[in-house]
Amino acid sequence: MSEKIKAPYYITTPIYYPSANLHIGHTYCTVNTDALARYKRLTGHEVYFLTGADEHGQKIERKAEEAGVTPQQFVDDIVKGFHALWELMDISHDGFVRTTDDYHIACVQKVFKKLYDKGDIYKSSYKGMYCTPCESFWTETQLKESGGVCPDCGRPVEEVEEESYFLNVSKYAPRLIEYINENPDFIQPPSRAKEMLNNFLLPGLEDLCVSRSTFKWGVPVDFDDKHVIYVWFDAVLNYLSKLGYLADNDELFKKFWPASVHVVGKEIIRFHTIVWPIMLMALDLPLPKQVYGHGWLVLDGRKMGKSVGNVVDPVALVGRYGVDAIRYFLLSEFQFGIDGNFNNEILITRINSDLANDLGNLLSRTVAMIEKYFGGEVPEAKVYVSEEDDTIIPVASALHERVEAAMNAVHPNEALAEIFRLIRLCNKYIDVTAPWVLAKDESKRDRLGTVLYNLAECMRIVGVCLQPFLTRTAPRIFEQLGISGNEALTGFESIERFGLLPAGTKVVKGEALFPRIDIKKELEYLESLMPKTEEKQEEKKAENAEKAEKSEKSEKGEKSGKDEKSAREKPEADGEKLTEISYDDFAKLDLRLAKVVACEEVPKSKKLLKFTLDLGGEERTVLSGIKNWFGTNDLIGKTVVVVANLAPRTMAGIESHGMILCASDAGDVHLSPLTTMSEMESGLKVR
Ligand code: ME8
């Protein structure tokens, strides 16, 4: 075992804008960063993993105004959702920075003043084209190439003229060019380094405008209160402020700076490899060791993004398939450095083939055979057959090195590919060695034992390696192998040698790690969650028209309407976004208790049931799309809660007057109408 003292490891994600709820793209970046942080902890590094929220700027100020709340209220609300999402995704961050936190504001102001006093920030006036959603100025050349719209998001830019403070970027540019040329690992993947040099640094940099006076929502320049500090200048300093830079207690800063790697999306690599290093040079601080620019998740050929609105909601996916299935998909499917297309079919196939078939079956077959042939005790390995055993043992023995290389290169997907290569080889090994045939011949008992030992040991090695990736599954593998909590067998160093699993270890068969899922049903479900662009809706309509009768078609319209609605509501149900309403708004609802008198099917509708409700003397017909969960007799005599003053609506040719309130989980797996704890009279008001 190596006794080397390992370097502290400081890894960061971008701090995301709380302008809307986070989507699968942010989750992709954070989950990959989390796997890297967990891996470094597992391999003995002291790790600080930082994420957070970038809360200032005009975009947030405008959004808050639209929502009729203060910017602080607006961001507080959305940032709650960030925390909930990271908890849901098992993100193991050590710190969460908010740019509205006092320590951060103090740090930004001190840095600004320090650079002003030094002459690296100076006051002048500026006129330029600005993209508010991206909080970026663009030069004429850049706009020419992009056809006059923002090169990052494709939205219109506007002319802005201000008296501002500027950062003397041009002074440091030659030093930065030299640094990038001398440190080929600094910007990764390497293609991005070329892009930064050729597109920005070599043509010459203009000094950067680092203050704004046209809006208020930012860190004030403390010696000139007309100005707030440019949101990007403010934002990148999060990487220092959370560590206590320029604060009384700067222990974390001393231990962890410079950062080992800033993981960022490719569109913000410019700020991280040009502006940020120049700020650090001006502060006489070392530069981060690496900035890794990952690719985008793309939907229908466009970057998934909050401003465009074509986003996939991770909360719904996790509710349906579980954290590890979604973590696995995000960690394995896309090569980290380049763009990848989000695709439902691949998501489902991955869950079924990689997780349920390859991984799940390998564990269950291994444990089941040890139980069946050896009473649940891992047998000894006594009879080695090189042409069979050499297909897996050398691969298992070298796995830690391969995973280490992939993780050091910031390629979690490649690390997982190595782990799953061993899993597949083990499945093949079972087919080739055919333990069930060996079991029939008493003279082959020692060989049978060896085969099962090798499989169990490979499974242990797989479990150890999977810990940073599949946070819930790795412990379940250890449980079934009977080695839970045994650090000597689950720590990363324990897989440097093949054969550490002691014979006699008691295995325990457990539930399947990943149940197989029904592809057709799940694709329909996922389709209903996808953001619907107009074009897509048209395509869908055309598809439906071909498939169904006229009446069927109207039901499909009903279905997608409902599903869109439920997709929008889900984040709220999971505490992600709660829009406050006044009591007066609430009082507009007329909620009533109603007794279900009768219920019947709606001809040709797959989802709707027709209810006759007693609202205390008044009888109502209410349609409800709950046929997937209930039969016509299930609710008869039950008391339900109805929105009684909902405007009547005709569905499938029947007028429905009111709505039955139901609760459902994220994937709509469980659904229940609301009722009362004791018998209450029909027609009573609910408030
Ligand atoms: O840019 N695919 O915040 P942001 C993959 N506040 N990753 C994606 C993605 C997609 N479709 N969409 C977003 C900001 N991301 C600034 C950062 S840092 C000092 C300040 C990820 O909320 C990706 O990592 O727009 C991207 O860089 C980041 O979210 C942008 O998040």
Residues whose N, C-alpha, C, O or C-beta is under 5 A from the ligand:
A	BS01	ME8	P14 I15 Y16 Y17 G25 H26 Y28 C29 D54 A235 V236 V264 G265 I268 G295 W296 L297 K303 M304 G305
